[in-house]
Amino acid sequence: MPAQKRHKTKYPGIYYIMGKAIGSKKPEKILYIMYRKGNKQIHEKAGRQYADDMTAARASQIRAKRIHGDELSNKDRREALNAEKEARNNIWTVQRLWDEYVKNNPNLKGMRTYKSAYRLHVDPAFGKMEPKDILPLDIKRVSNRLLKTKSPQTVQHVIELLRRIINFGVNNRLCKGIDFKIKMPKVDNVKTEDLTDAQLKRLLETIEADPHPQAGTIMRMALCSAMRRSELFRLQWKHINFDKKFIQIVDPVKGATKHPT
């Protein structure tokens, strides 16, 4: 394509070429600036006559700013934008870490619960933050706010999820971690409730009277061993040692592996 004719203006270093207006065939001036940076001659587009409301006078002002370093050149501006974009891509916020965590743990047990906790509680408070910017006061405020409507156990799950996400990022060298130890809300899971002799008698009578062939046996097993429902349902004959009077618990919640028979 042949070079288009350059038309001089009364302003030094300002010229234009004739083009067509965007969206029509109407002639339109496209103004350029020309200046020297070091030993290099630079030609840059200043703008279009109609689309950018550009005039030779305004182009001259732009040229002056570029020469004195008050304004970046078009190339430098593009490089700065690219650098900013690259920097944003290297920022690992809690939200971005969470997305990566989910991607790498699609079949994690309890993921549905984690997703709900993240969406409702973690993301609104920490999603846009980088782990290194999280302060102890931020976590304390979230904990105090949640404790007004949620149980300490729920709040502990939320804070533990945040810690898990941060540890994932640190262990995979995606981000810097926090420089303090997260304090978990105190949870009292110990609940002791003893039946009176009369209550125990009525319960056993009810169990005995139940016509279901297995329900009564399972209830007596739970009553005598304190096993959880999930532990009972996973129980097989091979898990019972009659000689040592022990029951092997499969996949226990708190790490306990045996119950006395």
C-alpha positions as CSV (number, residue, x, y, z in Angstrom):
1,M,0.0,0.0,0.0
2,P,1.6,3.3,-1.0
3,A,2.4,5.8,1.7
4,Q,-0.3,8.5,2.2
5,K,0.6,12.1,1.6
6,R,1.5,14.1,4.7
7,H,0.1,17.6,5.0
8,K,2.0,20.1,7.0
9,T,0.3,22.4,9.5
10,K,1.4,25.7,11.0
11,Y,2.5,23.9,14.2
12,P,6.0,22.4,14.2
13,G,6.1,18.6,14.2
14,I,2.4,18.3,13.4
15,Y,1.0,16.9,10.2
16,Y,-2.0,15.0,9.0
17,I,-3.1,12.6,6.4
18,M,-6.6,12.4,4.9
19,G,-8.7,9.4,5.7
20,K,-12.4,8.5,5.9
21,A,-14.5,9.1,8.9
22,I,-15.4,6.1,10.9
23,G,-18.8,4.8,9.8
24,S,-19.0,7.0,6.7
25,K,-17.1,8.0,3.6
26,K,-16.8,11.6,4.7
27,P,-13.1,12.9,4.5
28,E,-11.5,13.2,7.8
29,K,-8.0,14.5,9.0
30,I,-5.9,12.1,11.0
31,L,-3.4,14.1,12.9
32,Y,0.1,12.9,13.9
33,I,2.9,14.3,16.0
34,M,6.6,14.0,15.3
35,Y,9.4,14.5,17.8
36,R,12.8,13.1,18.8
37,K,13.4,11.0,21.8
38,G,17.1,10.5,22.3
39,N,18.5,9.6,18.9
40,K,15.2,8.2,17.7
41,Q,12.6,10.0,15.6
42,I,9.1,9.2,16.7
43,H,5.9,9.5,14.7
44,E,2.7,8.9,16.7
45,K,-1.0,9.3,16.0
46,A,-2.6,12.1,18.0
47,G,-6.2,11.5,17.0
48,R,-8.9,11.8,14.4
49,Q,-10.6,15.1,13.4
50,Y,-14.1,14.1,14.2
51,A,-14.0,10.9,16.2
52,D,-11.5,12.3,18.7
53,D,-12.3,16.0,18.2
54,M,-8.6,16.5,17.4
55,T,-7.1,19.7,16.0
56,A,-3.6,20.7,15.1
57,A,-3.4,22.9,18.2
58,R,-4.4,20.1,20.5
59,A,-1.9,17.8,18.8
60,S,0.8,20.4,19.4
61,Q,0.0,20.4,23.1
62,I,0.2,16.6,23.2
63,R,3.6,16.8,21.4
64,A,4.9,19.3,24.0
65,K,3.9,17.1,26.9
66,R,5.6,14.1,25.2
67,I,8.8,16.0,24.6
68,H,9.0,17.2,28.3
69,G,8.1,13.8,29.6
70,D,4.8,15.0,31.1
71,E,2.9,12.3,29.1
72,L,3.9,8.8,28.0
73,S,4.2,8.0,24.4
74,N,1.7,5.7,22.8
75,K,4.2,2.8,22.9
76,D,5.2,3.5,26.5
77,R,1.5,3.7,27.4
78,R,0.8,0.3,25.8
79,E,3.7,-1.2,27.6
80,A,2.5,0.3,30.9
81,L,-0.9,-1.1,30.4
82,N,0.5,-4.5,29.5
83,A,2.7,-4.4,32.6
84,E,-0.3,-3.5,34.8
85,K,-2.3,-6.3,33.3
86,E,0.5,-8.8,33.9
87,A,0.8,-7.5,37.5
88,R,-2.9,-8.1,38.0
89,N,-2.6,-11.6,36.7
90,N,0.1,-12.3,39.3
91,I,-2.0,-11.1,42.2
92,W,-3.4,-14.1,44.1
93,T,-6.5,-12.9,46.0
94,V,-8.4,-15.2,48.3
95,Q,-11.0,-15.5,45.5
96,R,-8.5,-16.6,42.9
97,L,-6.9,-19.0,45.4
98,W,-10.3,-20.5,46.2
99,D,-11.0,-21.0,42.5
100,E,-7.7,-22.8,42.1
101,Y,-8.3,-24.8,45.3
102,V,-11.7,-26.0,44.0
103,K,-10.2,-26.8,40.6
104,N,-7.5,-29.0,42.2
105,N,-9.8,-30.7,44.7
106,P,-13.0,-31.5,42.8
107,N,-13.8,-34.6,44.7
108,L,-12.9,-33.4,48.2
109,K,-15.2,-34.7,50.8
110,G,-17.5,-32.0,52.1
111,M,-16.8,-29.7,49.1
112,R,-20.5,-28.8,48.9
113,T,-20.4,-27.5,52.5
114,Y,-17.2,-25.6,51.8
115,K,-18.6,-23.9,48.8
116,S,-21.6,-22.7,50.7
117,A,-19.4,-21.4,53.6
118,Y,-17.1,-19.6,51.1
119,R,-19.9,-18.0,49.2
120,L,-21.8,-16.8,52.3
121,H,-19.0,-15.8,54.7
122,V,-15.5,-16.0,53.3
123,D,-15.9,-14.3,49.9
124,P,-17.8,-11.2,51.1
125,A,-15.1,-10.4,53.8
126,F,-11.9,-11.6,52.2
127,G,-12.5,-12.5,48.5
128,K,-10.8,-9.4,47.1
129,M,-7.9,-9.4,49.5
130,E,-4.4,-10.9,49.2
131,P,-3.6,-13.1,52.2
132,K,-0.6,-10.9,53.1
133,D,-2.9,-7.9,53.5
134,I,-5.3,-9.7,56.0
135,L,-4.9,-8.4,59.5
136,P,-5.8,-10.1,62.8
137,L,-8.4,-7.5,63.4
138,D,-10.1,-8.4,60.0
139,I,-10.5,-12.0,61.2
140,K,-11.7,-10.9,64.7
141,R,-14.3,-8.6,63.2
142,V,-15.7,-11.3,61.0
143,S,-15.7,-13.8,63.9
144,N,-17.5,-11.4,66.2
145,R,-20.1,-10.5,63.5
146,L,-20.8,-14.2,62.7
147,L,-21.1,-15.1,66.4
148,K,-24.1,-12.8,66.7
149,T,-26.2,-15.2,64.6
150,K,-24.1,-18.4,64.1
151,S,-22.8,-21.0,66.5
152,P,-19.1,-21.0,67.5
153,Q,-18.8,-24.3,65.6
154,T,-20.0,-22.6,62.3
155,V,-17.6,-19.7,62.8
156,Q,-14.7,-22.1,63.4
157,H,-15.5,-23.8,60.1
158,V,-15.5,-20.5,58.3
159,I,-12.2,-19.4,59.7
160,E,-10.7,-22.8,59.2
161,L,-11.7,-22.7,55.5
162,L,-10.0,-19.3,55.2
163,R,-6.8,-20.8,56.7
164,R,-7.0,-23.8,54.4
165,I,-7.3,-21.6,51.3
166,I,-4.3,-19.5,52.4
167,N,-2.2,-22.6,53.2
168,F,-3.0,-23.9,49.8
169,G,-1.6,-20.8,48.2
170,V,1.5,-20.7,50.4
171,N,2.3,-24.4,49.9
172,N,2.0,-24.0,46.1
173,R,4.1,-20.9,46.2
174,L,1.3,-18.8,44.7
175,C,1.3,-16.1,47.4
176,K,2.8,-14.9,50.7
177,G,1.0,-16.1,53.8
178,I,-0.2,-14.2,56.9
179,D,2.4,-13.4,59.5
180,F,0.3,-14.2,62.5
181,K,-1.4,-17.2,64.0
182,I,-5.2,-17.3,63.5
183,K,-7.1,-17.7,66.7
184,M,-10.1,-20.0,66.4
185,P,-13.3,-19.4,68.4
186,K,-13.5,-21.7,71.4
187,V,-16.0,-24.5,70.8
188,D,-17.3,-26.8,73.5
189,N,-18.3,-30.0,71.9
190,V,-18.5,-32.0,75.1
191,K,-22.1,-32.6,76.0
192,T,-23.0,-35.1,78.6
193,E,-26.6,-36.2,79.1
194,D,-27.3,-39.2,81.2
195,L,-30.6,-41.0,81.2
196,T,-32.4,-41.8,84.5
197,D,-33.1,-45.4,85.3
198,A,-36.7,-44.9,84.4
199,Q,-35.8,-43.3,81.1
200,L,-33.4,-46.0,80.2
201,K,-35.9,-48.7,81.0
202,R,-38.6,-47.0,78.8
203,L,-36.0,-46.7,76.0
204,L,-35.0,-50.3,76.1
205,E,-38.7,-51.4,76.2
206,T,-39.4,-49.3,73.2
207,I,-36.4,-50.7,71.3
208,E,-37.5,-54.2,72.2
209,A,-41.0,-53.6,71.0
210,D,-39.9,-52.2,67.6
211,P,-40.9,-54.7,64.9
212,H,-38.1,-53.8,62.5
213,P,-35.5,-56.7,62.4
214,Q,-32.5,-54.4,62.5
215,A,-33.5,-51.1,64.0
216,G,-33.6,-52.4,67.6
217,T,-30.2,-54.0,67.3
218,I,-28.6,-50.8,65.8
219,M,-30.2,-48.7,68.6
220,R,-28.8,-51.0,71.3
221,M,-25.4,-50.9,69.6
222,A,-25.4,-47.1,69.5
223,L,-26.6,-46.9,73.1
224,C,-23.9,-49.2,74.4
225,S,-20.9,-48.1,72.2
226,A,-21.6,-44.4,71.6
227,M,-20.9,-45.0,67.9
228,R,-22.1,-42.5,65.4
229,R,-24.7,-43.4,62.8
230,S,-22.2,-43.3,60.0
231,E,-19.8,-45.5,61.9
232,L,-22.6,-48.0,62.5
233,F,-23.6,-48.1,58.9
234,R,-20.0,-48.9,57.8
235,L,-19.6,-51.6,60.4
236,Q,-18.8,-55.1,59.1
237,W,-18.1,-58.4,60.8
238,K,-14.4,-58.2,60.0
239,H,-14.3,-55.0,62.1
240,I,-15.3,-56.8,65.3
241,N,-12.7,-58.5,67.5
242,F,-14.6,-60.7,69.9
243,D,-11.4,-62.0,71.6
244,K,-10.0,-58.6,72.5
245,K,-13.5,-57.1,72.8
246,F,-12.8,-54.2,70.4
247,I,-14.6,-52.7,67.4
248,Q,-12.6,-51.1,64.6
249,I,-14.1,-47.9,63.5
250,V,-13.9,-47.1,59.8
251,D,-13.1,-43.5,58.8
252,P,-13.7,-42.0,62.3
253,V,-14.5,-38.3,62.6
254,K,-11.9,-37.4,65.2
255,G,-9.3,-40.0,64.6
256,A,-10.4,-42.6,67.2
257,T,-10.1,-46.1,65.7
258,K,-11.5,-48.4,68.3
259,H,-14.4,-48.7,70.7
260,P,-14.6,-51.3,73.4
261,T,-17.3,-53.8,72.9
